[in-house]
């Protein structure tokens, strides 16, 4: 008798996405016959250079900038490092103060911490229970030494969208008195999921990562507004307009360009489809399982993500139980998965350590189906009930309720 094949459901697209088949098809020739170095002047090299130029235009079109403002990097972490360190080191004669938020990705927080060790001062803005910074707090935090503000577009754990345009307005106000102030946003969780236009946002620098919108891992870009000076973090050849030394990985750049083209083409439809499925999943969980709460802003967020706290259930235990049933989810940022500490994002939003440990992140993608969601809804209530019955806190609450 053949063993039944277990259904597999992937609901962790905020950690990474599968590579789109069209993206694979676009990149494969540059591993095989079109393998030239883009810095070479012969035909092989010029073919590679033309492919990079095309990809640069495709990425630029996705975020509404010119191709000359795109620097290809290895992903969001490198983009954040290049933006933050690059601005700080190139402009330290004008000031040594940086402003960020407490809920940033570790790529931003740890970069800022490194700059603190080098003598820079960093202010970490608090957030409200919805996960958003307060613009008045930002105004109060700025000084005549502030040279950089870095605030993410959308949070990787809750999906909450920050008031980026309002931050940009504060930057414009300050620039009327002095010019040396820059605004960077980590848009890794936003690009490819919601419309992102650098002019509408008003940012000077923007980080994006290809593996969040169906390109391979190891792909990414940093938008740098024309005229903004930053110090390169890699020393070598004069690649990427002296911003990022090293021979370009043509296949990966081509893949990023193709993924950007597809993201722009399908953004509206995917956003609607994924958002409807997310809302269905979320509403049915709340209807079928008692004592579940949504973490973060339920209105102003990316469409693919919901973060839920299941009272009396450890998120890690819930994750493992779902995984055994073929369902992949997350307890938070994939970059922090090795940590036993509760989410710094949820703690900053005012959740207790216990509530933060009870949280689970579900993130959907373009390949998620209604059948996938129905399967999760079929197995999840039983898993939660079983784990709750094993919880001493739950048992105590049942005794109290019984009296």
N, C-alpha and C positions, 0 to 999 in steps of 0.2 A: 504493500500500500504506500503510495507516494505521500510524502509530507507536504501539507498545504504551504504554499508560498505566502509568507507574511507580508501584508501591505506595508509599504514604506512611504512615509509622509514627511517631507522636509519643510519645516516651519522655522528656519533659522537664517533667512536671507539677509538679515542685518549683520550676520557674521561673515557670510560670503554667499555668492550666487554661482550656479553652474555656468560654464561657458556656453554661450549661444552657438549652435551649430554653424550659423552663417559667419560668426566671428572666427571659428576654427577654420572654415574654408578660406576666409580672407587671409589668414596669417600663414597657412601651411606653405604656399609657394616661396615664402621668404626664409623658410628653413631649408628648402631644397634648391630649386634652380636659381632663385633670385637672392643669393646669399651675400651680395657685395657689401662692403663697408661704405657707409654714406659719405665719408670724408674723401673717398677715392675719386679721381677725376675721370676714370675710364667708364665705359658703359655700365658695367656691373654696379659701380659705385653710384652713378647718376640715377640708375633705376631705383636703388635703395633710397637715395635722397628724395626723389620724386614721391615715393611712397610715404616718407615721413612728412613731407610738405602737405600731402593730401590729408593725412591723419591729423595734422595740426589744424587744418581748416575745419575738419569734421568736429574736433573737440571744441574749437572756438565757436562754431555755430551752435553747439549745445548750450553754451552759457552766455552767448551774446557778446563776444569780444572779437578782436582781430587776431589772426593767427600768430603775429609777432609777439603777442602777449602770453602765449602758452609756452611753458617749459615742461618738457617731459621728465618725469622722475619715476622712482620704483613703486610709489604708492602714497597713501595718505600720510604715513609717518614721516617719510622723507620730505614730503611737501610741507608739512607743519614745521619740521625742523628748519628747512631752508627759509621759510617765510619768517619765522620768529627770530631765529638766530641771525639770519641774514639782515633783517631790518635793524635789530638791536646793535649788531656789531658795526654796521655801516653808518649808524646815526648816533652813536654814544656820545659824540661831542655836543649833541643838542639836549641830551637828557638820559636818565637811567631808570625810568619808571615804566612798567608795563601793567596793563589791566586785563584780567581775564575773569572767567567765572569758575565757581567751585564744581561745576558739573561737566567740565570739558573732558575729552578723551585723554587717556594717559599720554598720547603723543604730544599733546599741548601742555598738560600739567607737568610732566617730567622734563620737558624742554624748558619751561619757565623755571622749574626748580634748579636746573643746571645753571641757568643765567643768574639766579639768586646766589649760587655759590661763587659766581664770578663777580659779584658786587652789584648786580642790578636789583632794584626793588620791584616786587610784584604785589599787586592788590588782587585778591580773589573775591569777586562779587558773590553775595548770597543770592538764592533764588526763592521764589514763593512756592506754595504747595503744588502749583501747576508746573513748576520747573522753569519759570521764566525769570530773567533778571529784572530789576527795577531801574528804569532810565534815570530817575532822580538819584539813585545810588551811584550810577555811573558818572553823572555830572559831578557829584560831590567827591568822587574818587580821583578825578583828574587834577593834575597839578601842572605847573610850568615845566616839570621834568618828564611828563608823560610823552613817550614817543611811539607807543604801540598799544592798540586795543585789539585783543583777539577773543572773539566770541563765536561759538559754533552756530551753524544755521539750524540744524536739527539734531536732537540728542540721540545717541546710539542705543540708549536703554529704554527710554520712554517715547521717543519720537517727537517730543515737544519742540515746536518751532520758536526760535527766539525772535524778538523784535529787531531784526537786523537793520531795516530801513530807518528805524528810530535811532539806533546807535550811530548810523551813518550821518544822521542829521546833527547829532551832538558833535561828531567829528568835524562836520562842515562849520558849525558855529565856532568851534575852537580855532579852526584854521583861519578865521577872519582876523584873529589876533596874532597867530603865528603859524607858519606853514608846516613845520616838521612834526606831523602827527599822522600815523598810518593805521589803517583798519584792515585786519585779516579775519577771515572766517573759515573755519573747518566745515566744509559742505559735503563731506564724505557720505553722510547718510541722506543727503537731500538731492544731489545731482542724479538725474535719471529717474527720480521718484516724484518730484514736484518741479514745476517750472522754476528755473534758476537763471536770472539775468544779472550780470555783474553791475550794469549801469543802473538797473532798477533797485538793486540792493544798495548800491553806493559804496562798494568795497574796493580796496586797493589791491588786495591779494586774496586768493581763494584756493583752497586745497580740494582735490577730488581723487577718488580711487576707483579704478576700473572694475575690480572684482566685486563691487557692490552693484554694478549694473551689467553683469553677464560678460565681462572681459576676464582674461586670466589674472591670477594673483601676480604681483610684481609689475603692475601697470598703474600709472597715475600721472597727474599733471598739477602744476602750480600756475595759476593765473597771476600775472604781475602787471598791473596797470602801467601803460606807457609812461616813462619818466621817473618811475619809482626805482631807486637804487637799493640794491641789497648785496651783501657780501656772500660770495660762493662758499659752500661748505666742503667742496671737493676740489682739489688742485690737480691740474693736469692739462689736457688739451683745451682748446677754446670751443668746446661743444656747447650747444644750447645757448648761444649768445653770451658765453663766458659765465653762465649761471650754474652749469652742471657738467663738470668734466667727465669724460668717459665715452667710449664708443657706444653709439646708440644701439639698443636692442630692437632692430627693425621689425621682427615678427611681432613682438609685444606692442610696439607703438602702432603698427598697422591694426592689431587686434583692438586696441583702445579706440582708435579712430572709427573702426567699423561699429563697435559697441555704442559709441557716442551717436553715430548716424542713426542706428536702430532705436536708441533711446529717444532721440528727438522725434523720429517718425511715429513711434507708438506711445508716446508719453500720455496723451489724453486718454486713450482707450485703456491702457494698462492701469493708470491711476484710478479710473472709474471701476474697473473690474476688480482690482485688488482691494480697493476701499470697501466695496460692497461685501466681499467675502470676509474681510476683517470685521466689519460691523456685524455680520451674521454670526461669526464665531464668538465675538465678544458678548453680544446680546444673549445668545443661547447659553453661554457659560453662566452668565449672571442669572438667567432664568432657571437653569437646571441645578445649579450648585449654590447652596446658601453660604453666606459670609465670605463673599469674594468682592474685592474692590479694585477699581482701575487706578493705576498710578500715573499721574501726569494730566496734562490738558486733554480733555476729550474732544475738543473742537479744533484747536490749532496745532495739528500734528501731521506727520507724514502718513500716507494711507495704508502702508503695509504692516504697521506695528501696533501691538497692544501689550502693555505690561500690567500684569494682574497679581494681586496678593491673595493667597488662599489661606485663610486663618487656620491656625493649628497644624499647618503642613509645611515642612521644610522644602524649599524650592528645589534643592539638590535631590532629595528623595523623589520628588515628583518628576523631575527631569529623567532620572534613572529608570523609574517605572514606565514612563512614556517611551523611553528608548527601547526598553525590552519589548514593547508592543510595536516597534517600528517607526515611532514618531520622534523627530528631532526638534527640540526647542532649546532655549537657553535660560540661564538664571541671570543674565546680564551681558556685559561686554565680553566678547570672545577673548579679547586681549587681557582680561583679568580672570580668566577661568581657572588659573592655577592658584588663585588667592582664596583663603578661607574667610576673609574679611567681608562683611556685608557691603553692598553697593554704595560707593561714595556719592553717587547721584541721588539715590533714594534717601540716604541720610541727610543730604543737603536740602532735600525737599521737605524734611521734617518727619519722615518715618522713623520709628524706633528700630533698633537693631533687629528685634524679633520680626517686625513687619517687613523689613528689607529682606531678611532671610526667607521669608515666605513668598517671595515674588518669583514670577516666571515671565519670560519674554517670548511672545509668539510673533514671528515675522514672516509674512507671506510673500510670494513672488508671482511672476507671470505664468508659471506652470502649475500653480496651486489650483485645485478644482473643488467644486462643491462637494464631490464625493470624498475628497481628502478631509474637508472640514467635518462632514457628517461622521466620518470614521472617528475623528478625534472626539467629537461630541458624544459618540456612542461609548467610548472606553473611559473618558476622563472622569465622569461622576463616580464610577465605581472605584477608580484608583484613589481619588481624593477621599472617599468615604473610608476605604481600607486604611489609608495612612493616618487619617484623623483618629480612628479607633485605637491606633497604636500610640497616640500622643497623650502623655500624662496631663497636659493642660486641657486637652479636649475632654478627657475623662472627668477631670475635676469640674469643668463647666457643665457637663451632663448631670453630675451629681447635684450641683447647685440648682440647675433647672428642674430636676426631679423633685426637689423640696419645694 
